[in-house]
């Protein structure tokens, strides 16, 4: 790899059927299929992003199985990760509560070389459905208490906030790798609607 190429390992974690595999499929191939078999262990995908004229970002996306019986296997999958997505189903309160457990498990098993927690974004998926099982205030509190860089609502089905969320995560990884900022965030709601997208592209 050249000096302007960046390789990042990104974990995608959360309970079963919250949309993790659909997220990876949507982000990498811009397709959606509502019929997915549950991931067994881990699935891999690669996304290449032309970040700027001189910089290419390669993302290794690790889609970790959400079944509880596989959690003992995740420690080895977490190694050398650069960032993480924790996803829950906004219509299912149990998956919301378990997102805290996933984050705590992640923080207990892997850190950056600096010893800081991985940059981790919380995605409230299936926001196109109703009713929502949790309020924005509840999500905001969980995000802040568990040191997420922030949270936002997503709909993999409608392709809402998928590219934007991943772009934000890449920005955090790039800044962290350059030693510019701490990966720790305030956990605030991230309004991606009007977020600028300069320099973003894919190949």
C-alpha positions as CSV (number, residue, x, y, z in Angstrom):
1,X,0.0,0.0,0.0
2,X,1.1,3.5,-0.7
3,X,1.6,6.1,1.9
4,X,-1.8,7.6,1.1
5,X,-3.7,4.4,1.4
6,X,-5.5,3.6,4.7
7,X,-6.7,0.2,5.9
8,X,-9.3,0.1,8.7
9,X,-11.0,-2.8,10.3
10,X,-14.6,-1.9,11.3
11,X,-16.8,-4.2,13.5
12,X,-20.5,-4.3,13.0
13,X,-22.1,-5.7,16.2
14,X,-25.6,-5.9,17.8
15,X,-28.4,-8.4,18.4
16,X,-29.6,-10.8,15.7
17,X,-32.1,-9.4,13.1
18,X,-31.3,-5.7,13.7
19,X,-30.0,-5.2,10.2
20,X,-26.2,-5.7,10.4
21,X,-25.9,-7.9,7.3
22,X,-28.3,-5.6,5.4
23,X,-26.2,-2.6,6.4
24,X,-23.0,-4.2,5.0
25,X,-24.8,-5.2,1.8
26,X,-26.4,-1.8,1.3
27,X,-23.1,0.1,2.0
28,X,-20.9,-2.2,-0.1
29,X,-23.1,-3.0,-3.1
30,X,-26.0,-0.5,-2.8
31,X,-28.6,-3.3,-2.7
32,X,-31.2,-4.4,-0.1
33,X,-32.6,-7.9,0.4
34,X,-35.1,-8.3,3.2
35,X,-34.5,-12.1,3.3
36,X,-31.2,-12.7,5.1
37,X,-30.1,-15.8,7.0
38,X,-28.5,-15.1,10.4
39,X,-24.8,-14.7,10.3
40,X,-22.9,-17.7,11.7
41,X,-19.8,-16.5,13.4
42,X,-18.6,-13.7,11.2
43,X,-18.9,-12.4,7.6
44,X,-16.5,-10.2,5.8
45,X,-16.9,-7.4,3.2
46,X,-14.5,-4.9,1.7
47,X,-15.4,-1.3,0.8
48,X,-13.0,1.0,-1.0
49,X,-13.6,4.7,-0.6
50,X,-11.7,7.3,-2.6
51,X,-11.4,9.8,0.3
52,X,-9.6,12.5,-1.6
53,X,-7.5,12.9,-4.8
54,X,-4.5,11.5,-2.9
55,X,-6.1,9.2,-0.3
56,X,-7.9,5.9,-0.6
57,X,-9.6,4.2,2.4
58,X,-10.1,0.5,2.5
59,X,-12.6,-0.7,5.0
60,X,-12.7,-4.3,6.2
61,X,-16.2,-4.7,7.5
62,X,-16.6,-7.5,10.0
63,X,-20.3,-8.5,10.5
64,X,-20.3,-10.3,13.8
65,X,-23.1,-12.8,14.6
66,X,-25.7,-11.5,17.1
67,X,-26.7,-14.8,18.6
68,X,-25.8,-14.9,22.3
69,X,-24.1,-18.3,21.9
70,X,-21.5,-16.8,19.7
71,X,-20.4,-14.0,22.0
72,X,-17.7,-16.1,23.5
73,X,-16.1,-16.2,20.0
74,X,-16.0,-12.5,19.4
75,X,-12.9,-11.7,21.4
76,X,-10.6,-13.0,18.6
77,X,-12.7,-11.1,16.0
78,X,-12.2,-7.8,17.8
79,X,-8.4,-7.8,17.5
80,X,-6.8,-4.9,15.7
81,X,-10.2,-3.2,15.0
82,X,-10.1,0.5,14.2
83,X,-13.8,1.4,14.9
84,X,-17.2,-0.1,15.5
85,X,-20.8,0.2,14.7
86,X,-23.3,-0.9,17.3
87,X,-26.8,-1.3,15.8
88,X,-30.2,-1.9,17.3
89,X,-33.8,-2.2,16.0
90,X,-35.6,1.0,17.1
91,X,-38.9,-0.9,17.2
92,X,-37.5,-3.5,19.6
93,X,-36.6,-2.3,23.1
94,X,-34.6,-5.5,24.0
95,X,-32.1,-4.9,21.2
96,X,-31.8,-1.3,22.4
97,X,-31.0,-2.4,25.9
98,X,-28.6,-5.0,24.6
99,X,-26.6,-2.4,22.6
100,X,-25.2,-1.3,26.0
101,X,-24.0,-4.8,26.7
102,X,-22.4,-5.0,23.2
103,X,-20.6,-1.7,23.8
104,X,-19.4,-2.8,27.3
105,X,-18.2,-6.1,26.0
106,X,-16.3,-4.4,23.2
107,X,-14.6,-1.9,25.6
108,X,-13.6,-4.8,27.8
109,X,-11.9,-6.7,25.0
110,X,-10.2,-4.2,22.7
111,X,-8.8,-0.7,22.7
112,X,-6.7,1.4,20.4
113,X,-3.0,1.3,20.7
114,X,-3.2,4.5,22.8
115,X,-5.4,2.6,25.3
116,X,-8.5,4.7,24.4
117,X,-11.8,3.0,23.4
118,X,-12.5,2.4,19.8
119,X,-14.5,5.1,18.0
120,X,-18.0,3.7,18.1
121,X,-21.2,5.0,16.6
122,X,-24.7,3.9,17.7
123,X,-27.2,3.3,14.9
124,X,-31.0,3.2,15.6
125,X,-32.0,1.1,12.6
126,X,-35.5,0.6,11.0
127,X,-36.5,4.2,11.6
128,X,-38.9,3.8,8.7
129,X,-41.1,1.6,10.9
130,X,-43.4,2.5,13.7
131,X,-44.1,2.7,16.5
132,X,-40.6,3.3,17.9
133,X,-40.0,1.4,21.1
134,X,-37.7,3.9,22.6
135,X,-37.5,7.7,22.7
136,X,-34.8,9.9,21.4
137,X,-34.1,11.0,25.0
138,X,-33.5,7.4,26.0
139,X,-31.2,6.7,23.2
140,X,-29.3,10.0,23.9
141,X,-28.8,9.0,27.5
142,X,-27.5,5.5,26.7
143,X,-25.2,6.9,24.0
144,X,-23.7,9.4,26.4
145,X,-23.4,7.1,29.3
146,X,-21.5,4.5,27.2
147,X,-19.0,6.8,25.5
148,X,-20.3,6.5,21.9
149,X,-19.1,9.2,19.5
150,X,-22.8,9.8,18.9
151,X,-25.9,8.2,17.5
152,X,-28.4,8.6,14.7
153,X,-31.4,6.9,13.2
154,X,-31.0,4.8,10.0
155,X,-33.1,2.8,7.6
156,X,-31.1,0.3,5.6
157,X,-34.2,-0.5,3.6
158,X,-34.6,3.2,2.5
159,X,-30.9,3.9,2.5
160,X,-31.2,6.6,5.1
161,X,-28.0,7.8,6.8
162,X,-26.0,4.8,5.8
163,X,-23.2,6.4,3.7
164,X,-23.3,9.5,5.9
165,X,-22.8,7.4,9.1
166,X,-19.9,5.5,7.6
167,X,-18.3,8.7,6.3
168,X,-18.5,10.1,9.8
169,X,-16.8,7.0,11.2
170,X,-14.1,7.2,8.6
171,X,-13.5,10.8,9.6
172,X,-13.0,9.7,13.2
173,X,-10.6,6.9,12.2
174,X,-8.6,9.2,10.0
175,X,-8.3,11.8,12.7
176,X,-7.4,9.2,15.3
177,X,-4.7,7.6,13.1
178,X,-3.2,11.0,12.5
179,X,-3.2,11.7,16.2
180,X,-5.4,14.8,15.7
181,X,-8.2,14.0,18.1
182,X,-9.3,11.7,20.8
183,X,-11.8,9.0,19.7
184,X,-13.9,9.6,22.7
185,X,-17.2,11.4,21.9
186,X,-20.0,13.0,23.8
187,X,-22.6,10.6,22.6
188,X,-24.8,13.4,21.2
189,X,-27.4,12.9,18.5
190,X,-25.8,13.3,15.1
191,X,-27.9,15.2,12.6
192,X,-26.7,14.0,9.2
193,X,-29.4,15.6,7.2
194,X,-27.4,18.7,6.4
195,X,-23.9,17.2,6.9
196,X,-21.5,18.3,4.1
197,X,-20.0,15.5,2.0
198,X,-16.8,17.0,0.6
199,X,-14.2,14.6,-0.7
200,X,-16.5,11.6,-0.4
201,X,-16.6,9.0,-3.1
202,X,-16.3,5.3,-3.8
203,X,-14.8,3.1,-6.3
